[in-house]
Amino acid sequence: MAKLNAAYSKQRRQYLSNHNICHAKIHKCSLRATEIHHKKGRGEYHLDESTWLPVCRSCHMWIEIHPEESYELGLSETRH
């Protein structure tokens, strides 16, 4: 697990340096992406950038608290 976390940390830094604008822009958005929302969860998609969404902290919290609305808006996807 330590190897996976180290790889994720490095990949995350690079990803956020290239994707520094929040793509959710939904709730008190700061516009600056500082986090990654894993649209399909972390599990098998943990390092799959095609399932990542760059978000600010406020939008990320909203996505996590409002899962149904997040699916409707395309901010989250089923994990199947």
C-alpha positions in Angstrom: 0.0 0.0 0.0 2.9 2.3 0.7 4.1 2.0 -2.9 0.6 2.8 -4.2 0.3 5.9 -2.0 3.8 7.1 -3.1 2.9 6.7 -6.7 -0.5 8.4 -6.2 1.2 11.3 -4.3 3.6 12.0 -7.2 1.0 11.5 -9.9 -1.5 13.8 -8.0 1.0 16.6 -7.7 1.7 16.5 -11.4 -1.9 16.2 -12.3 -2.9 19.2 -10.2 -0.1 21.3 -11.6 -1.5 20.7 -15.1 -5.2 20.9 -14.0 -5.3 23.7 -11.5 -8.9 25.0 -12.2 -11.8 23.5 -10.4 -14.0 21.6 -12.8 -17.0 21.3 -10.6 -17.7 25.0 -9.9 -20.8 24.3 -7.8 -20.7 25.4 -4.2 -18.7 28.4 -2.9 -16.1 27.5 -5.5 -12.7 29.0 -5.1 -11.9 28.2 -8.7 -8.5 26.8 -7.8 -8.2 23.0 -7.8 -6.4 21.7 -4.8 -7.9 18.2 -4.6 -8.8 15.3 -6.8 -12.3 13.8 -6.7 -12.2 10.1 -7.7 -15.4 9.9 -9.8 -15.5 6.1 -9.5 -13.9 5.8 -6.1 -10.4 5.0 -5.2 -10.3 1.2 -5.4 -9.2 -0.1 -8.8 -9.4 3.4 -10.3 -7.1 5.0 -7.7 -4.4 5.9 -10.3 -6.6 6.1 -13.4 -6.6 9.8 -14.3 -9.6 9.3 -16.7 -11.7 9.0 -13.5 -10.2 12.0 -11.7 -11.8 15.4 -11.4 -9.8 18.4 -10.3 -11.8 20.3 -7.6 -11.5 22.9 -4.9 -12.1 21.9 -1.3 -15.5 23.4 -1.1 -16.8 21.7 -4.2 -15.2 18.4 -3.2 -17.0 18.5 0.2 -20.3 19.3 -1.6 -19.8 16.3 -4.0 -19.2 13.9 -1.1 -22.2 15.2 0.9 -24.6 15.2 -2.1 -23.9 11.9 -4.0 -27.2 11.7 -5.8 -26.9 15.3 -7.2 -23.3 14.6 -8.0 -24.2 11.6 -10.2 -26.9 13.7 -11.9 -24.4 16.5 -12.7 -21.8 13.9 -14.0 -19.4 14.7 -11.1 -19.5 11.1 -9.9 -19.9 7.8 -11.7 -21.1 4.3 -10.7 -18.3 2.0 -9.4 -19.4 -1.0 -11.5 
